[in-house]
Amino acid sequence: MVLARRTIWCCRLPAARLIKSLCFRLFRWKPDRLRRGELVAFPTETVYGLGALGLDARAVERIFAAKGRPHSDPVILHVGDPAWVPALVRSLPPLAERAMEAFWPGPLTLVLPKSERVPDVVTAGGDSVAVRMPAHPLALELIRQVGEPVAAPSANLFSRTSPTTAEHVLQDLSGRIEAVLDGGPTTVGVESTVLDLRGPEPVILRPGGVTQEQLARVLECPVSAPGQSVDDGEPAVSPGQLTRHYSPRAEMRLFAGPDAAVLAALRHEAERANSPQTTAVLAFSEDEVELQGLPAEVVDLGSRTRPEQAARALYAAMRDLDARGFTLILARLAPHGGLGDAVNDRLRRAASGRITHVG
């Protein structure tokens, strides 16, 4: 693949073959690019990340420039081993150790008091740092070859829909970064859960691939999820807290309420728009019969009882609709609980926090 300025080497192989493959050895030069302060996008199990040396302030600054990201929005440091974390934080509470043992590598980010080693640009000038250990073998191998933490927000233009394939990265960042590692589509499809462990009670700042129920069971204590949002320009504790985020270019309208009322509202809005070439509905498999005959494209996100299907499909669906010129996307909330909470968080932020409650 060729970007505006650089040649990009990509590799797509089953995960089990990555480490031993010749193709994987061909891009062992990517760690050298990171060590030189360049930007490399790579797959994680959640979404594609845009990586830079996490303890090099100038390299991290390049992430903000490439994405058009405000400095009030911090980035996550990705580590290759839990043993790297003590050097990045002032203290490591027992709950953090328990969470790392249970969920790392995996889609869980921990917010902890930062050490002096962590540059202020990583943390939006705050006194806490967000850290995680990704589960994708390609990401882990890259980070371990670099030998130090890699700062990596999602590899897309700021506030836009996150990338779940290498092609999505190129759509946004072609000509802005030096390299992309192509590991195929991501498996979780939404960003990591962000868990704040600085206070007396664990608090979820962003729902994601590890659910509130899983955390409460493993940590053996209440875990709250207040659904906090941060206004533009206000320093955030973790990424993913802005009211408008993960947004398609199309206008997003979101509906909540009893099934019959929501489906009636979706039908009403689609018929009022009466533009099947530019109006789409994000629906669940169980809704398709009720939505037949709409003057809109109906996109199946999977079963309401399988929120992991919607999580994997959501961003790709939004990007596809944008690419095909749709200007209005109608959607409904997923059932509450489990990974459905993460799907709903992304839908709310894609709709700028506006939800129409019906019924």
ZINORMO-V546338 format. One record per residue. RES is the residue in one letter. PSI is psi in radians with two decimals (NA if undefined). BURIAL is b if it has 9 or more other ideal C-beta (glycine too) atoms within 8 Angstrom, else e. D_CENTER is the distance of its C-alpha to the mean C-alpha in Angstrom with 1 decimal. Layout:
RES,PSI,BURIAL,D_CENTER
RES,PSI,BURIAL,D_CENTER
This chain:
M,2.52,e,24.0
V,2.21,e,25.2
L,3.14,b,23.5
A,-0.56,e,25.6
R,-0.34,e,26.5
R,2.70,b,25.5
T,2.32,e,25.8
I,2.18,b,22.7
W,2.29,e,23.3
C,2.69,b,21.1
C,2.32,b,21.5
R,1.87,e,20.6
L,2.74,b,22.2
P,2.51,e,21.9
A,-0.66,b,20.2
A,-0.38,e,23.6
R,-0.10,e,25.2
L,-0.86,b,22.9
I,-0.65,e,24.7
K,-0.05,e,28.2
S,2.64,b,27.8
L,-0.69,e,29.6
C,-0.69,e,26.6
F,-0.70,b,24.5
R,-0.48,e,27.4
L,-0.52,e,27.6
F,0.54,b,24.4
R,-0.20,e,25.3
W,-0.22,e,26.0
K,-0.70,b,22.4
P,-0.62,b,22.7
D,-0.63,e,25.7
R,-0.77,b,23.7
L,-0.74,b,21.3
R,-0.46,e,24.4
R,0.02,e,25.9
G,0.19,b,23.2
E,2.99,b,21.6
L,2.28,b,18.0
V,2.13,b,16.7
A,2.48,b,13.5
F,2.73,b,12.9
P,2.49,b,11.1
T,3.14,b,9.6
E,-0.29,b,9.7
T,-1.31,b,6.1
V,3.06,b,5.2
Y,2.38,b,7.9
G,2.70,b,8.4
L,1.88,b,11.3
G,2.52,b,13.8
A,2.82,b,16.9
L,2.08,b,19.5
G,-0.37,b,18.1
L,0.16,e,21.7
D,1.83,b,22.9
A,-0.67,e,22.6
R,-0.66,e,23.6
A,-0.74,b,21.1
V,-0.61,b,18.2
E,-0.59,b,19.9
R,-0.53,b,19.4
I,-0.83,b,15.6
F,-0.68,b,16.3
A,-0.76,e,18.9
A,-0.68,b,17.1
K,-0.29,b,14.2
G,0.63,e,16.6
R,2.32,b,14.7
P,2.61,e,17.0
H,-0.12,e,18.1
S,-0.13,b,17.6
D,1.87,b,13.9
P,2.94,b,13.6
V,2.80,b,11.6
I,2.42,b,11.1
L,2.18,b,13.9
H,2.29,b,13.6
V,2.76,b,16.9
G,-0.11,b,18.9
D,2.49,e,20.9
P,-0.44,b,21.2
A,-0.27,e,24.4
W,-0.37,b,22.7
V,-0.76,b,21.5
P,-0.55,e,24.9
A,-0.29,e,25.5
L,-0.19,b,22.4
V,2.76,b,23.3
R,-0.50,e,26.6
S,2.66,e,26.6
L,1.70,e,25.0
P,2.74,e,25.7
P,-0.60,e,26.7
L,-0.58,b,23.8
A,-0.75,b,21.4
E,-0.70,b,23.5
R,-0.72,b,23.5
A,-0.72,b,19.7
M,-0.72,b,19.3
E,-0.65,e,22.2
A,-0.62,e,20.8
F,-0.08,b,17.0
W,2.50,b,16.8
P,2.53,e,15.9
G,-3.13,b,12.9
P,0.94,b,9.6
L,2.17,b,11.3
T,2.37,b,11.3
L,2.33,b,14.8
V,2.13,b,16.1
L,2.82,b,19.7
P,2.26,b,22.6
K,2.69,b,22.3
S,3.01,b,25.2
E,-0.26,e,27.0
R,-0.43,e,25.5
V,2.12,b,22.1
P,2.60,b,22.4
D,-0.52,e,22.0
V,-0.48,b,19.8
V,-0.61,b,17.0
T,0.23,b,17.5
A,0.56,b,18.5
G,0.03,e,22.0
G,3.07,b,21.4
D,0.28,e,22.9
S,2.74,b,19.9
V,2.50,b,17.3
A,2.21,b,13.9
V,2.56,b,14.2
R,2.85,b,12.8
M,1.88,b,14.2
P,2.74,b,12.1
A,-0.26,b,14.0
H,2.26,b,14.0
P,-0.57,e,17.6
L,-0.73,b,17.2
A,-0.81,b,14.8
L,-0.76,b,17.2
E,-0.73,b,20.2
L,-0.84,b,19.1
I,-0.73,b,18.4
R,-0.60,b,21.7
Q,-0.66,e,23.6
V,-0.70,b,22.6
G,0.15,e,23.8
E,2.90,e,21.9
P,2.53,b,18.4
V,2.11,b,16.0
A,2.32,b,13.9
A,1.63,b,10.6
P,-3.14,b,7.9
S,2.55,b,6.0
A,1.17,b,9.2
N,2.95,b,10.1
L,2.54,e,12.5
F,2.37,b,11.8
S,-0.16,e,11.0
R,3.01,b,10.7
T,2.33,b,8.7
S,2.66,b,5.9
P,2.36,b,8.0
T,0.07,b,8.7
T,2.85,b,12.2
A,-0.59,b,14.1
E,-0.67,e,15.9
H,-0.68,b,12.9
V,-0.82,b,12.7
L,-0.57,b,16.5
Q,-0.65,b,16.5
D,-0.68,b,15.0
L,0.19,b,16.1
S,2.21,e,19.4
G,-0.13,e,22.0
R,-0.29,e,19.8
I,2.95,b,18.9
E,-0.50,e,21.1
A,2.65,b,19.5
V,2.28,b,16.9
L,2.18,b,17.0
D,1.88,b,16.7
G,0.31,b,16.0
G,-3.07,e,15.8
P,2.53,e,13.1
T,2.77,b,10.4
T,-0.54,e,11.7
V,-0.88,b,9.3
G,-0.32,b,7.2
V,2.81,b,4.6
E,2.97,b,2.8
S,2.70,b,6.3
T,2.36,b,9.1
V,2.09,b,10.7
L,2.08,b,14.4
D,2.05,b,17.1
L,0.44,b,20.2
R,-0.37,e,22.4
G,-2.98,e,24.5
P,-0.37,e,26.8
E,2.35,e,24.3
P,2.40,b,20.7
V,2.23,b,18.4
I,2.04,b,14.8
L,-0.45,b,13.2
R,2.09,b,9.9
P,2.61,b,10.2
G,-2.50,b,8.1
G,-0.33,b,9.5
V,2.18,b,12.6
T,2.83,b,14.6
Q,-0.69,b,16.9
E,-0.72,e,19.8
Q,-0.75,b,19.1
L,-0.80,b,18.8
A,-0.64,b,22.0
R,-0.76,e,23.8
V,-0.74,b,23.2
L,-0.26,b,23.6
E,0.75,e,26.6
C,2.83,e,26.1
P,2.47,e,24.7
V,2.03,b,21.0
S,2.74,e,20.5
A,1.39,b,17.6
P,-0.15,e,18.9
G,0.81,e,16.0
Q,2.56,e,16.6
S,2.72,e,15.9
V,2.40,b,17.0
D,2.71,e,19.1
D,2.32,e,18.7
G,-0.32,e,20.3
E,2.25,e,20.4
P,2.34,b,19.0
A,2.75,b,16.1
V,-0.60,b,15.9
S,2.84,b,12.2
P,2.83,b,9.2
G,0.33,b,8.0
Q,-0.08,b,11.7
L,2.58,b,13.1
T,-0.77,b,14.9
R,2.11,b,13.9
H,2.87,b,10.3
Y,0.65,b,8.2
S,2.42,b,11.8
P,2.93,b,14.0
R,-0.55,e,17.3
A,2.67,b,19.1
E,2.38,e,20.2
M,2.22,b,18.4
R,2.21,b,20.7
L,2.41,b,19.8
F,2.54,b,22.5
A,2.62,b,23.1
G,-2.97,b,26.4
P,2.62,e,28.6
D,-0.91,e,28.1
A,-0.73,e,31.2
A,-0.70,b,30.6
V,-0.78,b,27.1
L,-0.65,b,28.2
A,-0.69,b,31.2
A,-0.72,b,29.1
L,-0.77,b,26.9
R,-0.79,b,30.1
H,-0.81,e,31.8
E,-0.72,b,29.0
A,-0.72,b,28.9
E,-0.59,b,32.7
R,-0.69,e,33.0
A,-0.69,b,30.9
N,0.87,e,32.8
S,1.39,b,30.9
P,-0.34,b,29.7
Q,-0.30,e,28.7
T,0.02,b,26.3
T,2.34,b,25.2
A,2.70,b,22.8
V,2.16,b,22.0
L,2.02,b,19.0
A,2.98,b,20.9
F,2.78,b,21.3
S,-0.65,b,23.9
E,-0.28,e,26.3
D,-0.25,b,26.4
E,-0.65,b,27.5
V,-0.78,e,31.2
E,-0.43,e,31.3
L,0.16,b,29.5
Q,2.51,e,31.8
G,0.09,e,33.6
L,2.54,b,31.2
P,1.00,b,31.5
A,2.76,b,27.8
E,2.20,b,25.5
V,2.13,b,24.1
V,2.15,b,20.8
D,2.04,b,20.7
L,-0.02,b,17.3
G,-3.04,b,19.3
S,2.53,e,21.3
R,-0.42,b,20.9
T,-0.04,e,21.8
R,1.25,e,19.0
P,-0.36,b,15.7
E,-0.47,b,14.0
Q,-0.77,b,15.4
A,-0.68,b,13.8
A,-0.75,b,10.3
R,-0.55,b,11.0
A,-0.39,b,12.8
L,-0.98,b,11.2
Y,-0.70,b,9.3
A,-0.67,b,12.2
A,-0.79,b,14.7
M,-0.77,b,13.8
R,-0.68,b,14.0
D,-0.73,e,17.2
L,-0.71,b,18.8
D,-0.80,b,18.2
A,-0.51,e,19.8
R,0.16,e,22.7
G,0.26,e,23.5
F,2.45,b,22.7
T,-0.18,e,23.0
L,2.18,b,22.6
I,2.15,b,20.1
L,2.47,b,21.2
A,2.85,b,19.3
R,2.72,b,20.0
L,2.64,b,18.2
A,2.84,b,17.7
P,2.48,e,20.1
H,2.55,e,19.3
G,2.61,e,18.6
G,-2.51,e,16.5
L,-0.27,b,13.2
G,-0.54,b,14.6
D,-0.66,b,13.8
A,-0.74,b,10.0
V,-0.79,b,10.8
N,-0.64,b,13.2
D,-0.78,b,11.2
R,-0.67,b,9.0
L,-0.76,b,12.5
R,-0.79,b,14.2
R,-0.57,b,12.2
A,-0.50,b,12.5
A,0.32,b,16.2
S,0.53,b,16.5
G,0.00,b,17.3
R,2.18,e,20.3
I,2.29,b,21.3
T,2.02,b,24.7
H,2.20,e,26.3
V,2.80,b,29.1
G,NA,e,31.8
